């Protein structure tokens, strides 16, 4: 199990939303250092965080960040986009945008930081998924998060012998900019961050941060019409 106190963490997308809440929560639990990444590091506002420029889909940017953060023991892949491209009507390039950031971005960052974490004696990887990993209601976004869920499951097996534990975080609506247009109950970023760090410290394989994530995960064992009632019409 991973101890937050004394750890050195890197949070992608650490300047706002869940990422910003994670940076604050890590320091509250005694992390020694937290790198908070953003395309523009000037947007990182936590007074103790170490701002770091990072474009997760750019291999050169990822390599530069890994070179600067050689003391990391805890990696949190939080950065993401939500294009929600329609598979039949949207340009294929829009579909690719979701995958470049939500699937290939975490993969590039993980591949760059696994050797760092390993050299530092092992540690932890947290990937931020979505309830939409399990239900195809948002086109390319759902598909990219489903692919990330599968990536996380594969990495959990590959990294266990290397001393790196892996947790997947699943959330529904969270009160962030990404869900500003949604008129539904939302979790606070602080609640999600607290549950995520609880899961890391407990060595949990998955953290389901709200009721909708728990309900949809449970529905995966049922007939498809339980998740997609329109199929029963």
N, C-alpha and C positions, 0 to 999 in steps of 0.2 A: 504493500500500500504506500501511497505517496503522501508525504507531509508537506503542506503548503509553507509552514514556517521555515524560513531559511532558504527557500527555493529561489531560483532565478527563472522567471517566466517571460514568455513572449506571446503577446496577444495580437493577432492580425485584426485589422479593422478596429483598433483600440481607441479611436477618437470619439465615438458616439455609440448610442444604443446599448445593446448587450455588451459589446466590447468595452465601452467606457465603464460600465458597471462592473465588469470582470476585473479590470485594472484596479478600481477602487477596492473591491472585495479582496483581491489578492494582497494588497498592502494592509488591509484591516486584519488579515489573518497571519501577518508576519512575514510575507515574502521579502527577501532581501533586496531584490531588484525586479522591476517589471519593464520590459520593452513594450511600448505601445506603438504599433505601426499604423501608418496612414499614407495615402498617396502624397498628401501634403503634411509633413510632420508638424507644421505650425498649428494644425487643428487639434493636436493633443493638448488637453487642458489640465490633466492631473499634475499637481505641483511636484510630485516625486517621480513620476514616470520618466523613462528614457525614451524620447521620441525617436522614431526610426522610419525613414522613408521606405516604402515597399509597395510595389505593384505586383500582386500575387501571380498574375498571368505572364509576367515578364521574367524569363530565366536569369537574365543579367541582374535585374533588381533583386531577385531572390538570393542569388549568389552573393551579392554585395551585402545584403542584410545578414546572411549567415556568417560572413567574414567578420562583421562588426560585433556580432552577438555570440561569441565563442564560449560563454559561460552558462548558456541556457540549459535547464533541466526539465522544464515544463513548457510544452508548446500547445497553444490554443489556436486552432484554425477557425476563426470566427468570421472573417471577411466574406461578404457575399453580395450578389445582386439578385434582383427579381424582375427579369424581363417578361416572363409569362407568355412567351411566344406561342401562338396557335400553330399546331403541327400542320394544318392544311392551308392556312391562309397567310401566315407570316413569312417573311423572308427567312430562308434557312440560316442566314448569317445571324439573325436574332436568336435562333435556337442555340447556335454555337456560342453566343455571348454568355448565356447562362452556364453552359458547360465549361467554358474557358475559366470563368471565375469560381464557380461552385464545385467543380470536379477537378479540373487540371490545376487550378490555383492551389488548393490544399495538397494535392499530390506533389507539386513542385516544392512547396515549402517543407513538407514532411521529408522528402528525399534529401533536401539540403540540411535539415536539422537533426535527422536521426544520427549521423556520425558525431555531431556535436554532443548530443545528449548521451550517447554511448560512451564517449571519451570522458564525460563528466560523471560517470558511474551509474548511468541509467536514470530513468525518470518517467514522464507521463506525457501522453498525447490526448488532447480533447478535440474532437471534431464537432462543430455545431451543425446539426441536421435540422429537420423540420418535421412536423406531423405530416407534411405533404411528401415526405419520403415514402409514405405508405399509402397515399391516395392521390390518384391522378387528376386533380381538379385545377391545376395551374399550368398546364402545358409543359413548356420546356423547363420551367422552374421545378415542378414536381419531378420530372425525369432526371434533372441534374442532381437533385437531392437524394433521389432513390439510388442513383449511381454512387454518390458519396457514401451513403449508408453501406452499400456493398463494399466499397473501398475500405471503409473503416473496419468492417468485419474481417476482411482479408488481412489488413495491417495488424489487427489484434493477434492473429495467429503468427504472422511473420516476425513481430517485434517482441513477443513474449520471451523467446530464448535470448534476446539481446538486452533484457532488463528494462524494457519500456512497456508500461501498461497503457491501455487504450480505452477511452470512454467516448461514447456517442451521446450527444445531448439533443433531445427532440423537444420542440416547442411548437405551440400553436400561435395565436395572436399575442404579440408583445407590444407594449406602448412605446413604439419607436417610430422614426420617420418612415420606415418601410411599410408600416401598417397604419399610417395616419389616416388613410382613406376608408378604413374598415370601421363600421359601426357595430361592433361586437365586443363582448367582455374581453379584456386584455390583461395579461400578466404584466407586472412591472419588471423592468430590466434587472432591478436589484434582487427581486425574488428568484428570477431565473439564474442569475449569477451565483447566489447563495446555494441553490440546489446543485448547480454544476460543480462547485467547489466541494460541497458535501460528498458528491459522487466520486470525485477524484480521490478525496481522502479515504473514502470507504472502499476504493478499488472496484467501484461499480462498472459493469460493462456498458450499461445504458442508464441515462437519466431521463425520465419522462416528466417534464416540468409542469404539466397542467392536466386537467381532466380530459380535454379533447385528445391529447396525445395518448393518454392511457386507454381511452375508449377506442380510438382507431387502431392502436396496436392490438388490443384484444380482438377486434373485428377481423384481423387477418386470418384467424383460424376458422371463420365462418364462411358461408356462401358469399359469393361476390355481391349479391343483391343486398347484403347487410351494409356494405360500404357504398354501394351505388344503387339506391332504391329505384332510380330511373330505369334500370334494367328489368325491373319486375313489372313495369307498366305494360 
